[in-house]
Amino acid sequence: MNIDKKTKILLAITLLVGLLLGALLFGGSSEEKDENKTDASSKAETWTCSMHPQIRQPEPGDCPICGMDLIPLEAGDDDIDPDAISMSESAMIIAGISTYKVGNTDGVKEISLNGKVEVNERTVYSQSSHIPGRIEKIQVSFVGEYVKKGQVVAYIYSPELASTQQELIEAYTVKDIQPELFESVKMKLKNWKVSDATINTIISSGKTQDRFPVYADVSGYIIKKNVELGDYLQKGQTLYDVADLSTVWVLFEIYESDMNWVKKGNKIDYTIASFPGEKFSGTITFIDPFINPITRIAKARVEVANSGLKFKPEMFATGTLKTQISANKSTLSVPKSAVMWTGKRSIVYVKNETDKGITFKLREVTLGPLLGNDYIIENGLEIGEEIVANGTFNVDAAAQLAGKPSMMNIEGGKVNTGHNHGDSQMSMNGDKKVVLKEDKTAISAEAKKSLQPLYKDYFQFKDALTKDDFNSAKKALLEFEKSFNKINMSVFKGDAHKIWMSYQAELKKQTLHATHIKNIKELRMSLEPISNVMVAMTKAFNPLNETTYVQFCPMANNDKGAFWLSKENKVINPYFGASMLKCGEVKETINNK
């Protein structure tokens, strides 16, 4: 095809224009490129530790806590609080988390008290005999019998009284000569409660009486009988105790921790177990000035009129007392379930919701008194703040695994990293099984030494369970937790560091709530996952200088079977204790020598 000269010129011009436009749009001078590169590199970069996200540094280096290489913080992460734990709404539902907005309370403390009906001690009287001698006849035969004032309750034969009667008769014959003698003998008989009528009968008849009656001094119900027919009595000896039950006491037990809130004059509403559906009320008239050194309780007294003997001693009562603990109407309160405490500190988790999602952050608070199911908050929260009310332990567990500040580690520190540590895989709801590496891995003498207290406490924990000793087992588990938290992760190097982190994550999870365990069944449930770690760690690190035995019970763990570590070849089962002490077998021998 022939192309004329004019067409060639147009094609050349078009090509030149295209090259110029390309240079302008996609090119640029080397100076501009260098300048842009300099600008990009000049942007401030933040470096953090994947295990300890609270560490923030402006340049790369080593983590000051664990010594691992720092990594650059991802874009946008600066806007998220490094101490807060993020959680989606679906995760909150799975974990059973609900929240509560902090508000005011009326400052009224409600105290539940247990008690029972008792005899009014002011109406108790001891009936005594004023005549020494032998009981010839007794008119009171059983406890609970009613006696009336002036009623004859016994007849007594008294040799002393017989001789005194003879003296009276003789003194009467010479009363004109010795009136003082007659009056003296007569007064002696009156001191024995012998009536004037009886004295006159003795004088007029000239005969002594063999038996003398004992009359009831007061009316009431016999509450204690002290003598039987034929007993010999001393003057003033008690025959029986009698009580007037027209009024009774209801005595309520006050625990030492509640003493400060119970005052004389407080009104108390109560019920009696024998009268379901009926409600009673009374006023506290007296509080014991002493606390029982064994039970650590004092008693508060309510006096009750007992018309028709409706209330009977030893009936059980349950009372409720309300007392104003603070006149400050701005007093804050939160549900009891929202608070976690270790004895040293009390914490809650505060919810924060932004366009980036929902986060929860630990907040230390100062607790006031417990009002029923709510705690007074003296410091640490403000009205309108939203906190976790249910599922607090789940949030705390997630915070622990994420290395955020938590109940047992207020400073934070990641126990399960974002990168893979061995083969361990965990999830908050426990739907994935933890795989623990058992491959032999060399560790330093310093690392082995750091593990010794952990093994000592573990064996004490296991041995206490074999003896069904709850207190010793729980104490050993708490010591195990302390020993575990003292181990310095920096003594584990290379692959050993990664493997230790997987062990650490699982042990942290299993000992997280050791302080809250209330019975030996829960302790035995915690032994199984802890033993799995201890067995794997023994195989991997070879930290002991003695032979150990891996033992197995097929019936433990709901018939799924469970292992434990022992220093003895003999099987002594910690999962069942005395009920099945010898159940199990030795599965493996680990020679650590």
C-alpha positions in Angstrom: 0.0 0.0 0.0 1.3 3.5 -1.0 1.4 6.1 1.8 1.8 9.6 0.7 4.2 12.1 2.3 1.4 14.0 4.1 0.2 10.9 5.9 3.7 10.0 7.1 4.0 13.4 8.6 0.7 13.1 10.6 1.7 9.6 11.9 5.0 11.0 13.2 3.4 13.9 14.9 0.8 11.6 16.6 3.6 9.3 17.9 5.5 12.3 19.3 2.4 13.7 21.1 1.7 10.2 22.7 5.2 9.9 24.0 5.0 13.4 25.6 1.7 12.7 27.3 3.0 9.4 28.7 6.0 11.1 30.2 3.8 13.7 31.8 1.2 11.3 33.2 3.3 8.3 34.3 6.8 9.6 34.5 8.4 12.3 36.6 11.9 13.3 37.4 14.2 11.2 39.5 14.3 14.1 42.0 10.5 13.9 42.4 10.7 10.1 43.0 13.4 10.5 45.6 11.4 13.3 47.2 8.3 11.1 47.4 10.3 8.2 48.7 11.7 10.4 51.4 8.3 11.6 52.4 6.9 8.1 52.7 9.8 6.9 54.8 9.6 9.9 57.0 6.1 8.9 58.3 6.4 7.8 61.9 6.2 4.1 62.4 5.2 2.3 65.7 6.6 -1.0 66.7 5.0 -3.5 69.1 5.4 -7.0 70.5 3.1 -9.7 69.3 3.1 -11.2 72.7 2.9 -8.0 74.7 0.8 -5.5 72.7 1.1 -2.9 75.5 4.7 -2.3 74.3 4.9 0.6 71.9 8.2 1.9 70.5 9.1 4.3 67.6 11.8 2.1 66.2 12.5 -1.7 65.8 14.2 -3.7 68.5 13.6 -6.3 71.1 10.7 -6.6 73.5 11.8 -5.4 77.0 9.7 -8.1 78.6 10.3 -11.3 76.6 13.1 -10.4 74.2 11.3 -11.2 71.0 11.7 -9.0 67.9 9.2 -6.1 67.7 6.9 -6.0 64.7 5.4 -2.9 63.0 1.9 -1.9 64.2 -0.7 -2.4 61.5 -2.3 0.7 60.0 -5.3 1.8 62.0 -4.3 -0.1 65.1 -3.2 3.1 66.8 -6.9 4.1 67.2 -7.7 0.9 69.3 -6.9 0.9 73.0 -4.1 -1.6 73.4 -5.4 -2.6 76.9 -9.0 -3.3 75.7 -10.3 -6.7 74.4 -12.4 -6.5 71.2 -15.4 -8.7 70.8 -18.1 -9.1 68.2 -21.8 -9.2 69.0 -22.0 -12.9 68.0 -19.0 -13.7 70.3 -20.8 -11.9 73.2 -23.9 -14.0 72.6 -21.9 -17.3 72.6 -20.0 -16.2 75.8 -23.3 -15.3 77.5 -22.2 -11.7 78.1 -24.8 -9.1 79.1 -24.2 -5.5 80.3 -25.5 -3.1 82.9 -25.6 0.7 83.0 -24.3 2.1 86.3 -26.9 4.0 88.2 -27.8 5.3 91.7 -29.1 3.2 94.6 -31.2 4.1 97.6 -28.4 3.0 99.9 -30.6 0.5 101.8 -28.8 -2.7 102.8 -30.9 -5.8 103.2 -29.6 -8.5 105.6 -31.1 -12.0 105.8 -31.0 -13.5 109.3 -31.7 -17.0 110.7 -33.0 -17.6 114.2 -35.3 -19.5 116.4 -37.8 -19.1 119.2 -36.3 -19.3 122.7 -37.7 -19.1 126.3 -37.8 -15.6 127.8 -35.0 -15.9 130.3 -36.6 -13.3 132.5 -39.5 -15.6 133.2 -37.4 -18.6 134.1 -37.5 -19.6 137.8 -35.8 -22.4 139.7 -38.0 -24.1 142.2 -35.9 -25.1 145.2 -36.6 -27.1 148.4 -36.2 -25.2 151.7 -36.3 -28.4 153.6 -33.4 -30.9 153.6 -34.4 -34.5 153.4 -35.6 -37.4 151.2 -38.4 -37.0 148.6 -41.2 -39.3 149.7 -43.7 -38.2 147.0 -43.3 -36.1 143.8 -46.2 -34.4 142.1 -44.3 -33.1 139.0 -43.6 -36.0 136.7 -42.5 -34.7 133.2 -41.0 -31.7 131.3 -43.7 -29.5 129.8 -46.2 -30.0 132.7 -47.9 -26.9 133.9 -47.7 -26.0 137.6 -49.7 -23.4 139.4 -48.4 -21.1 142.1 -49.2 -22.6 145.6 -49.6 -26.1 144.2 -48.0 -28.9 146.1 -45.1 -30.3 144.0 -43.5 -32.7 146.4 -43.5 -34.2 150.0 -40.2 -34.5 151.8 -39.3 -36.5 154.9 -36.7 -34.6 157.0 -35.0 -36.0 160.2 -33.9 -32.5 161.0 -37.4 -31.2 160.7 -38.7 -34.0 162.9 -36.3 -33.2 165.7 -37.1 -29.5 165.4 -40.8 -30.2 165.8 -40.0 -32.0 169.0 -38.1 -29.0 170.2 -41.1 -26.8 169.4 -43.4 -29.0 171.5 -41.0 -28.9 174.5 -40.3 -25.2 174.1 -44.1 -24.5 174.1 -44.4 -26.1 177.6 -42.0 -23.6 179.0 -42.8 -20.5 176.9 -43.9 -18.6 179.9 -40.6 -19.1 181.6 -38.4 -19.0 178.4 -40.4 -17.2 175.7 -37.2 -16.5 173.7 -36.5 -20.2 173.3 -40.0 -20.8 172.0 -39.8 -17.9 169.4 -36.4 -19.2 168.3 -37.6 -22.7 167.5 -40.7 -21.3 165.9 -38.6 -19.0 163.6 -36.4 -22.0 162.7 -39.4 -23.8 161.3 -40.6 -20.7 159.4 -37.2 -20.5 157.7 -38.0 -23.9 156.3 -41.2 -22.5 154.9 -43.4 -24.3 157.5 -46.6 -22.2 157.7 -48.1 -20.8 160.9 -51.1 -23.1 160.5 -48.8 -26.2 160.4 -46.9 -24.9 163.5 -50.2 -24.4 165.4 -51.3 -27.9 164.4 -48.1 -29.4 165.8 -48.5 -27.5 169.1 -52.2 -28.3 169.5 -51.8 -32.0 168.7 -48.5 -32.5 170.4 -47.5 -34.8 167.6 -44.7 -34.4 165.0 -45.4 -34.8 161.2 -43.4 -37.2 159.1 -43.7 -35.5 155.7 -43.8 -31.8 154.8 -45.1 -30.4 151.5 -43.2 -28.2 149.0 -45.4 -25.6 147.4 -44.8 -24.1 143.9 -43.6 -20.5 144.2 -44.6 -19.5 140.6 -46.8 -20.6 137.8 -45.4 -21.9 134.6 -44.3 -24.8 132.4 -41.6 -27.2 133.6 -38.6 -26.9 131.3 -36.2 -29.0 133.3 -36.6 -31.6 136.0 -33.7 -32.2 138.3 -34.9 -34.8 140.9 -36.7 -38.1 141.1 -38.6 -40.0 143.8 -36.3 -41.1 146.7 -33.6 -38.5 146.0 -32.0 -36.8 149.0 -32.0 -33.0 149.0 -29.9 -30.4 150.5 -31.5 -27.2 151.7 -31.9 -24.9 148.7 -31.4 -27.7 146.1 -33.4 -27.2 142.8 -36.3 -29.5 142.1 -37.1 -28.2 138.6 -36.9 -25.1 136.4 -40.1 -23.5 135.3 -40.8 -20.8 132.7 -43.8 -18.5 132.0 -44.3 -18.7 128.2 -46.7 -15.8 127.9 -43.8 -14.0 126.3 -40.9 -15.5 124.3 -37.8 -14.3 122.6 -36.9 -14.8 118.9 -33.1 -14.8 118.7 -31.5 -14.0 115.3 -27.9 -14.9 114.5 -25.8 -11.9 113.3 -22.6 -12.8 111.5 -19.5 -10.8 112.4 -19.4 -9.1 109.0 -22.9 -7.8 109.4 -22.5 -6.5 113.0 -21.9 -2.9 111.9 -25.3 -2.7 110.2 -27.6 -4.1 112.9 -28.6 -1.8 115.7 -30.9 -1.9 118.7 -34.3 -0.5 117.6 -34.1 -1.9 114.0 -37.3 -3.3 112.8 -37.1 -6.9 111.5 -39.7 -8.8 109.4 -39.7 -12.5 109.8 -41.5 -15.8 109.2 -41.8 -18.9 111.2 -41.3 -22.3 109.5 -44.3 -23.7 111.4 -46.7 -21.1 110.0 -46.2 -20.9 106.2 -47.7 -17.8 104.6 -47.8 -15.8 107.8 -45.6 -12.8 108.3 -44.5 -11.2 111.6 -42.5 -8.2 112.6 -40.7 -7.0 115.7 -38.1 -4.6 117.0 -34.6 -5.6 118.1 -34.4 -4.9 121.9 -31.0 -6.3 122.7 -27.8 -7.4 120.9 -25.2 -9.6 122.5 -22.1 -7.6 123.6 -19.9 -10.7 122.8 -19.3 -12.7 119.7 -19.2 -16.5 120.0 -15.5 -17.4 119.5 -16.4 -20.6 117.6 -19.3 -19.7 115.4 -18.3 -16.0 115.1 -21.9 -14.8 115.6 -23.8 -12.7 118.0 -27.5 -12.8 118.7 -30.2 -10.1 118.4 -33.3 -10.4 120.5 -36.9 -9.7 119.5 -39.4 -10.0 122.4 -42.8 -11.4 121.3 -46.1 -11.7 123.2 -47.2 -15.3 123.1 -50.9 -15.3 123.3 -52.4 -18.8 123.2 -48.8 -20.2 123.3 -48.6 -20.0 119.5 -44.8 -19.7 119.5 -43.0 -22.7 120.9 -39.3 -22.7 121.9 -37.0 -24.1 119.2 -39.2 -23.1 116.3 -37.1 -21.9 113.4 -37.4 -18.3 112.1 -36.1 -16.5 109.0 -35.9 -12.7 109.1 -35.0 -9.7 106.9 -33.6 -6.5 108.2 -33.2 -3.3 106.1 -30.9 -0.6 107.2 -29.9 2.7 105.6 -26.1 2.6 105.1 -25.8 6.0 103.4 -27.8 9.2 103.3 -26.0 10.1 100.0 -28.7 9.6 97.3 -25.9 9.6 94.6 -24.5 6.3 95.8 -23.6 4.0 92.9 -24.2 0.2 92.8 -23.5 -2.6 90.4 -24.6 -6.3 90.3 -22.6 -8.7 92.4 -22.0 -10.8 89.3 -20.2 -7.9 87.6 -17.4 -7.8 90.1 -14.3 -10.0 90.2 -12.0 -9.9 93.1 -8.8 -11.6 94.2 -8.7 -10.4 97.8 -6.2 -7.6 96.8 -8.3 -5.9 94.2 -11.8 -5.7 92.7 -12.3 -5.2 89.0 -15.1 -4.8 86.5 -15.0 -4.7 82.7 -16.2 -1.4 81.1 -17.8 -1.6 77.7 -16.9 0.9 75.0 -18.7 1.0 71.6 -17.4 2.9 68.6 -17.7 2.7 64.8 -14.7 0.3 65.0 -16.7 -2.2 67.1 -17.2 -3.2 70.8 -14.3 -3.4 73.3 -14.1 -4.2 77.0 -11.5 -2.8 79.3 -10.6 -3.7 82.8 -11.3 -1.1 85.5 -10.2 -1.4 89.2 -12.9 -0.3 91.6 -13.3 0.3 95.3 -16.2 -1.7 96.8 -18.5 -0.6 99.6 -21.0 -2.8 101.4 -22.9 -5.6 99.7 -26.6 -4.7 99.4 -28.4 -7.9 98.7 -27.2 -8.8 95.2 -25.6 -5.4 94.5 -22.2 -3.9 95.6 -21.9 -0.2 96.5 -19.1 1.3 94.4 -17.2 3.9 96.3 -14.7 4.7 93.6 -13.8 3.8 90.0 -17.1 4.2 88.0 -19.4 7.0 86.9 -23.1 7.1 86.4 -24.1 6.0 82.9 -21.0 3.8 82.2 -21.8 0.4 80.9 -20.2 -2.7 82.4 -20.3 -6.4 82.0 -22.9 -7.8 84.3 -22.9 -11.5 83.3 -20.1 -13.4 81.6 -17.4 -11.4 83.4 -15.2 -14.5 83.7 -15.4 -15.2 80.0 -14.3 -11.6 79.2 -11.5 -11.9 81.7 -10.4 -15.2 80.2 -10.4 -13.7 76.7 -8.3 -10.8 78.0 -5.8 -13.2 79.5 -5.4 -15.1 76.3 -5.0 -11.9 74.3 -2.3 -10.5 76.7 -4.5 -7.7 77.9 -4.7 -6.5 81.6 -6.8 -9.0 83.5 -7.7 -10.0 87.0 -4.6 -12.1 87.7 -2.3 -10.1 85.5 -3.1 -6.4 85.9 -0.2 -5.3 83.8 -1.1 -7.5 80.9 1.1 -9.8 78.9 0.1 -12.1 76.1 -0.2 -15.8 77.0 -1.4 -17.0 73.6 0.2 -15.1 70.7 -1.2 -14.2 67.2 1.5 -16.4 65.6 1.7 -20.1 66.0 3.3 -21.5 69.1 3.8 -25.2 68.6 0.6 -27.0 67.7 -1.6 -25.4 70.4 -4.9 -24.0 69.2 -7.4 -22.4 71.5 -10.7 -20.6 71.3 -12.7 -18.7 73.9 -15.7 -21.1 73.7 -13.4 -24.2 73.8 -14.6 -25.7 70.6 -11.1 -26.7 69.5 -8.9 -29.2 71.3 -5.6 -28.1 72.6 -2.7 -30.0 71.0 0.5 -30.0 73.1 3.9 -30.8 71.7 5.8 -33.6 73.3 8.9 -33.6 71.0 12.1 -33.6 73.0 13.5 -30.1 73.2 16.6 -29.1 75.0 16.3 -26.4 77.6 18.9 -24.7 79.8 19.7 -25.6 83.4 18.3 -22.3 84.4 15.0 -23.1 82.7 14.9 -26.6 84.4 15.5 -25.0 87.8 12.6 -22.5 87.2 10.2 -25.5 86.7 11.0 -27.3 89.9 8.6 -25.4 92.2 5.8 -26.0 89.6 6.3 -29.8 89.8 6.5 -29.8 93.6 3.2 -28.0 93.9 1.6 -30.2 91.2 2.5 -33.4 93.1 1.2 -32.0 96.3 -2.0 -31.1 94.5 -2.4 -34.5 93.1 -1.5 -36.3 96.4 -4.1 -34.2 98.3 -6.8 -35.3 95.9 -5.9 -38.9 96.4 -6.6 -38.3 100.2 -9.9 -36.4 99.5 -8.4 -33.5 101.3 -10.1 -30.4 99.8 -8.3 -27.7 101.9 -4.8 -29.1 101.2 -5.6 -29.7 97.5 -6.9 -26.1 97.0 -3.9 -24.7 98.9 -1.5 -26.7 96.6 -3.4 -25.5 93.5 -3.1 -21.9 94.5 0.6 -22.4 95.2 0.9 -24.0 91.8 -0.6 -20.9 90.2 1.8 -18.7 92.1 4.8 -20.8 91.0 3.6 -20.8 87.4 3.2 -17.0 87.4 6.8 -16.5 88.7 8.4 -18.4 85.8 10.4 -16.0 83.6 9.6 -16.9 80.0 12.9 -15.4 78.8 14.9 -18.4 80.1 13.3 -20.5 77.3 15.1 -19.9 74.0 14.4 -20.8 70.4 11.9 -23.6 69.8 11.7 -24.2 73.6 10.3 -20.7 73.9 7.4 -21.4 71.5 6.6 -24.7 73.1 6.7 -23.2 76.6 4.2 -20.5 75.4 1.7 -23.2 74.4 2.1 -24.8 77.9 1.8 -21.4 79.5 -1.4 -20.5 77.7 -3.1 -23.7 78.8 -1.9 -23.6 82.4 -3.0 -19.9 82.6 -6.4 -20.8 81.4 -6.8 -23.7 83.8 -5.6 -21.9 86.9 -7.4 -18.6 86.1 -10.2 -19.0 88.6 -8.6 -21.3 91.1 -9.4 -19.0 94.0 -13.2 -19.5 93.3 -13.2 -23.3 93.4 -15.6 -24.4 96.2 -15.5 -28.2 96.3 -13.3 -31.1 95.6 -15.2 -32.1 92.5 -14.2 -28.9 90.8 -10.6 -29.4 91.8 -10.6 -32.9 90.2 -12.0 -31.4 87.0 -9.1 -29.0 86.9 -6.5 -31.8 87.4 -7.1 -33.4 84.0 -6.1 -30.5 81.7 -3.3 -29.5 84.1 -2.0 -33.0 84.0 -2.0 -33.1 80.2 0.3 -30.1 80.2 2.6 -31.5 82.9 2.9 -34.9 81.0 3.7 -33.1 77.7 6.2 -30.8 79.4 8.0 -33.7 81.1 8.4 -35.5 77.8 9.5 -32.4 75.9 11.8 -30.7 78.4 13.1 -33.6 80.6 13.2 -31.2 83.6 13.3 -33.8 86.5 16.1 -35.9 87.9 13.9 -38.8 88.7 11.8 -41.4 87.0 8.1 -40.4 86.6 5.1 -42.4 85.5 2.2 -41.5 83.3 -0.9 -43.1 84.8 -4.4 -43.4 83.4 -7.9 -44.0 84.7 -10.5 -45.0 82.0 -13.5 -44.0 84.2 -12.4 -40.4 84.9 -13.5 -37.4 82.9 -17.1 -38.8 82.4 -15.7 -42.1 81.2 -13.5 -40.4 78.6 -10.4 -41.3 80.6 -7.8 -39.0 82.1 -4.0 -39.1 82.7 -1.9 -37.9 85.6 1.8 -37.7 86.5 3.2 -39.6 89.4 6.5 -40.2 91.1 5.5 -43.7 92.1 4.8 -46.8 90.0 1.9 -47.7 92.3 -1.5 -46.4 91.1 -3.2 -44.1 93.6 -6.2 -42.5 91.8 -6.6 -38.7 92.4 -9.8 -38.5 90.3 -11.9 -40.7 92.7 -9.8 -40.8 95.9 -11.0 -43.3 98.5 -14.0 -44.4 96.5 -11.8 -46.0 93.8 -8.2 -45.5 95.0 -6.6 -48.2 92.9 -8.5 -47.7 89.7 -6.1 -47.1 86.8 -2.8 -48.3 85.2 0.7 -47.1 84.3 0.7 -46.2 80.7 4.3 -44.9 80.3 7.5 -44.5 82.2 9.5 -41.4 81.6 13.2 -41.8 82.6 14.5 -38.4 83.4 17.8 -39.5 84.9 
